[in-house]
Amino acid sequence: MASISPSIFHKIASVSGALAIALGAYGSHASSMNQEDVKRFKESFMTGNLYHHIHNLALLAVPFAKRPNLFGGLICAGILLFSGSCYLVGLKQDKSFGKLAPVGGYLLMAGWLTFAF
């Protein structure tokens, strides 16, 4: 299996970071809903956004990991599944989109453990 250069994760972190900022700005201006829907939207959406930002920073540490491709891959997949499902729950107001959030959370935890060991 060919190895991926750890430097690709800096590019992924850069694009993902810009996306996290754009999505955070979008989420902070949700106003075309009633008050109860806005509260639920922001709760889910901004949780996803917070984890998105934090784990973008983790991607910058990929070159320092013992197994950089595994660490970076787990963090990327975790961001996509955890934050992505939180974003979808907020946008669609449908909790069924949140079913992948726990899987994403486990991937994020596995990524951090991979970084440690």
C-alpha positions as CSV (number, residue, x, y, z in Angstrom):
1,M,0.0,0.0,0.0
2,A,1.4,3.4,-1.0
3,S,2.0,5.9,1.8
4,I,0.4,9.3,1.7
5,S,2.7,12.2,2.5
6,P,1.8,13.7,5.9
7,S,2.0,17.1,4.4
8,I,-1.3,16.5,2.6
9,F,-3.0,16.8,6.0
10,H,-1.9,20.4,6.3
11,K,-3.7,21.2,3.0
12,I,-6.8,19.3,4.3
13,A,-6.6,21.2,7.6
14,S,-6.4,24.5,5.7
15,V,-9.4,23.9,3.5
16,S,-11.4,22.3,6.4
17,G,-10.5,25.2,8.6
18,A,-11.8,27.7,6.1
19,L,-15.0,25.6,5.7
20,A,-15.4,25.5,9.5
21,I,-15.2,29.3,9.7
22,A,-17.7,29.7,6.9
23,L,-20.1,27.2,8.5
24,G,-19.7,28.8,11.9
25,A,-20.5,32.2,10.5
26,Y,-23.6,30.7,8.7
27,G,-24.7,29.0,11.9
28,S,-24.4,32.2,14.0
29,H,-26.8,34.0,11.7
30,A,-29.6,31.5,11.5
31,S,-32.7,33.7,11.8
32,S,-35.4,32.5,9.4
33,M,-36.8,30.0,12.0
34,N,-38.9,30.4,15.0
35,Q,-37.1,30.7,18.4
36,E,-37.4,27.1,19.4
37,D,-36.0,25.8,16.1
38,V,-33.2,28.4,16.2
39,K,-32.2,27.1,19.6
40,R,-32.1,23.5,18.5
41,F,-30.4,24.4,15.2
42,K,-27.6,26.4,16.9
43,E,-27.1,23.8,19.6
44,S,-26.4,20.9,17.2
45,F,-24.7,23.0,14.5
46,M,-22.4,24.9,16.8
47,T,-21.4,21.6,18.6
48,G,-20.3,20.2,15.3
49,N,-18.5,23.5,14.5
50,L,-16.6,23.5,17.8
51,Y,-15.4,19.9,17.2
52,H,-14.6,20.7,13.6
53,H,-12.3,23.6,14.7
54,I,-10.6,21.7,17.4
55,H,-9.8,18.7,15.2
56,N,-8.5,20.9,12.4
57,L,-5.8,21.9,14.8
58,A,-5.1,18.2,15.5
59,L,-4.5,17.7,11.7
60,L,-1.6,20.2,12.0
61,A,0.1,17.7,14.4
62,V,-0.1,14.8,11.8
63,P,3.7,15.0,11.0
64,F,4.5,14.4,14.7
65,A,2.4,11.2,15.0
66,K,4.1,7.8,15.0
67,R,1.6,6.7,12.4
68,P,0.7,9.9,10.6
69,N,-1.5,8.4,7.9
70,L,-3.6,6.5,10.4
71,F,-3.9,9.4,12.8
72,G,-4.8,11.9,10.0
73,G,-7.2,9.5,8.4
74,L,-9.0,8.8,11.6
75,I,-9.3,12.5,12.5
76,C,-10.5,13.4,9.0
77,A,-13.1,10.6,9.0
78,G,-14.2,11.6,12.6
79,I,-14.6,15.3,11.6
80,L,-16.7,14.3,8.5
81,L,-18.9,11.9,10.4
82,F,-19.2,13.7,13.8
83,S,-19.3,17.3,12.7
84,G,-21.0,16.5,9.4
85,S,-23.9,14.8,11.1
86,C,-24.2,17.6,13.7
87,Y,-24.4,20.1,10.8
88,L,-27.0,18.1,9.0
89,V,-29.2,17.7,12.2
90,G,-29.1,21.5,12.6
91,L,-29.7,22.3,8.9
92,K,-32.4,19.7,8.3
93,Q,-34.0,19.7,11.8
94,D,-34.1,16.0,11.6
95,K,-32.3,14.0,14.4
96,S,-32.1,10.9,12.2
97,F,-29.0,12.5,10.6
98,G,-27.3,12.3,13.9
99,K,-26.9,8.5,13.8
100,L,-23.4,8.7,12.5
101,A,-22.2,11.2,15.2
102,P,-21.2,8.4,17.7
103,V,-19.2,6.7,15.0
104,G,-17.4,9.9,14.2
105,G,-16.8,10.4,17.9
106,Y,-15.2,7.0,18.3
107,L,-13.0,7.7,15.2
108,L,-11.9,11.0,16.8
109,M,-11.1,9.1,20.1
110,A,-9.3,6.4,18.2
111,G,-7.3,9.1,16.4
112,W,-6.2,10.7,19.6
113,L,-5.2,7.3,21.0
114,T,-3.3,6.6,17.8
115,F,-1.4,9.8,18.4
116,A,-0.5,8.8,21.9
117,F,0.6,5.3,21.2
